[in-house]
Amino acid sequence: MTGTKIDTIKIRQLNREQTFEYIKKNPMAARADVAKELNLSFPTVTSIVTELEEAGLIRAEKSTTNTGGRSSMAYSCDENARCAIGIQLSERYMKGLVLNLQGNVIGNVITEKLKFRSDDNYRRKIGELYQRLVWEMGLKEGEILGVGITVEGLTDNEGERVTCSFTEQMSDVRREELAKYIPVETRLFHDMTAAGYNQKLKLGQNVFYLSLNSSIGGTVLVQDEVYNGNHNRAGEIGHMRLEKNGRRCYCGNYGCFDAYCNSLILKDAAGGELKDFFAGIDQGNREYERILDEYVERLSDAVFNIRMLYDDTVLIGGELGEYADYFIEKIWGILDSQDIYREESAKDYVKVCEDGENVIAIGAAMYYINQAAVRL
């Protein structure tokens, strides 16, 4: 295939993607409006709209009148005509959810407490989770664009294999093994990549997504792409050293960010649950307050370093993101006191993730939602 032919196909895909996104964001859109806003010719838009309608992604609503006074059809996204599924595999549980074409969660989010294993019984559990989501929503296979599966580890560029993971039995696991009992297209994602990708789409700006869970991870998103580095390791912020010869990290080194700010530090103080720790804060528990103050100091050090390195918006998510109201203003205050540029407040560049604990599974499903128009 010649270079010109390839370029033509890519341009067509981009135009189709942009047209679909415009109609999703602007219900009852006329073709003339799409052509004007996207700077496309009317025949190009007409052809693309026909493709999208035939694929069931949009529907003609009714006649309307555009600025030229002529009658025209209006188009809206048929948001429940197609969907995608996100499945998050964690060391301690698996989670599944369904997104419609607008990227909204439909139906129930299903969580199963189950330790990760690399055997066939575990793969069957993944298949059962998929089938339960399909059954509860009354879905047909033809309506499912694909299933994004996230893992606690780095994956190859093709989403076919886990290349590195500290979760027991997860390293070198392959997509076809985990998806053995899922009958539609699947792809593997690093959990942090999925989470950050989803938030980038929402914020529309460069983002460093910082996930505060039982282990710490991150994702670097620049323009419209995840920056992976030379070996798909970019964003592994949990192993940035905060203190030489400090606390021992699970990776074997000492003084890592993860050793000071993973959620287990707060959970263990309260006997195992974050909600109990922050309930203690509400009740004025002095020891919990001391632990949280130390936690916030270390977290602020890490966020300061991230900001200096990337000059991006820093988005705080994961389990601790659910409780950010308890500490986010303290972080803003610390960062503002250390800012060497004095150009903006930390409140403008340190934000809290909106999707809470479901952000990873949502991000995995969003890959297929955003590919819906491109793949026609």
ABEGO torsion letter per residue (X at the ends): XBAAAAAAAAAAAAAAAAAAAAAAABBGBBAAAAAAAAGBBAAAAAAAAAAAAAAGABBBABBBBBAAGBBBBBBBBBAAABBBBBBBBBAABBBBBBBBAAGBBBEBBBBBBBBBBABAAAAAAAAAAAAAAAAAAGBBAAABAEBBBBBBBBBBAAGABBABBABBGABGBBAAAAAAABABBBBBBBAAAAAAAAAAAAAGBBBBBBBBBABBBBBBBBEABBBAEAAGABGBAAABBABBGBBBBAAGBBGBAAAAABAAAAAAAAGGBAAAAAAAAAAGBAAAAAAAAAAAAAAAAAAAAAAAAAGBBBBBBEAAAAAAAAAAAAAAAAAAAABAAGABBAAAABBBBAAEAAAAAAAAAAAAAAAAAAAX
